[in-house]
Amino acid sequence: MSWTDERVELLKKMWLDGLSASQIANELGHGVSRNAVIGKVHRLGLSGRAKTPAAAAAPAVRPRKEEPARPVAAPMTHGALALAMDVAPAPAPAPRVAVDDVVIPISERVTIMDLREAMCRWPLGDPTNSDFRYCGAKMQIGSGPYCLAHARIAYQPAQDRRRDREKRVAMR
């Protein structure tokens, strides 16, 4: 496929009319791909485009009611500096709880038959053994299917998980 003067002029016209690269490629046919159109557009330096009929007919955005001013954490920046700013200090991580540190009284441990809706579903022991139980402590709202102590174990922040993984890899 070669770019003749006629094809280039047709490409320029369709591009300025707002047609997409795929539409232009279909119109030109004969082995012209979408990527070939995009490459030629860039080489020709065509950047200005007409608005598509759908974009021109889009309703204007209504201004919102004025909301109370929110405090700004840091001044606005532009460019690469925006990525370098640390707007707020990271919250202190929740204290880590080891699985062995959680003590569940035997009286609270329950079998699958005794497990109720508001009870912690943290498994204790080997499911193949007859003494397998669930924690059974009262679940906390927002802690998923677990009590607060088991939720701290189950839901660790990604940063802490990553740090733990790096330690295990370094120990190998």
C-alpha positions, 0 to 999 in steps of 0.5 A, spaced: 500 500 500 502 506 498 500 513 500 498 517 493 497 524 493 489 523 492 489 518 498 493 523 503 488 529 501 482 524 502 485 522 509 486 529 511 479 531 509 476 525 513 480 527 519 478 534 519 471 532 518 472 528 525 472 521 522 475 516 526 482 512 524 477 506 523 472 509 519 478 512 515 481 506 514 474 502 511 473 508 507 480 508 504 480 500 503 485 496 499 490 494 505 489 500 509 489 499 517 487 503 522 494 503 525 497 506 518 492 511 518 494 513 525 501 513 523 500 517 517 496 522 521 502 523 526 507 524 520 503 529 517 502 533 523 494 533 523 492 534 530 486 539 529 479 535 528 472 538 528 467 536 533 463 530 532 456 531 531 454 527 537 459 531 541 457 538 538 449 536 540 451 534 547 447 538 552 451 543 556 453 542 563 449 545 568 453 549 574 452 545 581 449 549 587 455 552 591 457 547 596 461 550 602 468 550 601 472 544 603 479 545 606 485 544 601 490 539 604 496 542 600 497 547 594 495 545 587 501 543 583 502 541 575 506 536 572 511 531 575 511 535 582 504 533 583 506 526 583 512 527 588 507 531 593 505 527 599 499 530 601 497 527 608 501 522 612 500 515 611 495 513 617 499 509 622 498 501 621 493 497 625 497 493 630 499 486 627 495 480 631 498 473 630 494 467 629 497 464 636 495 471 640 488 470 639 485 466 645 478 463 644 475 460 650 473 453 649 465 455 651 465 460 645 467 455 640 462 452 635 461 446 630 458 448 624 451 446 626 451 451 632 454 456 628 449 462 627 448 469 623 452 473 628 458 468 630 465 469 627 466 464 622 474 463 623 476 456 622 480 452 628 483 446 627 483 441 622 477 440 618 478 433 618 478 432 625 472 431 630 474 437 634 474 442 628 470 448 631 469 455 629 471 461 633 463 463 634 465 470 638 460 475 636 462 478 629 463 486 629 459 490 624 464 492 618 469 486 619 466 481 615 464 474 617 469 475 623 470 477 630 474 483 631 481 479 632 480 475 626 478 481 622 485 484 623 488 477 621 484 476 615 484 483 612 491 486 612 493 492 609 496 491 602 503 495 604 503 490 610 502 484 606 507 486 601 513 487 606 511 480 609 512 477 602 519 481 601 521 479 608 520 471 606 523 472 599 529 475 603 530 469 607 531 464 602 
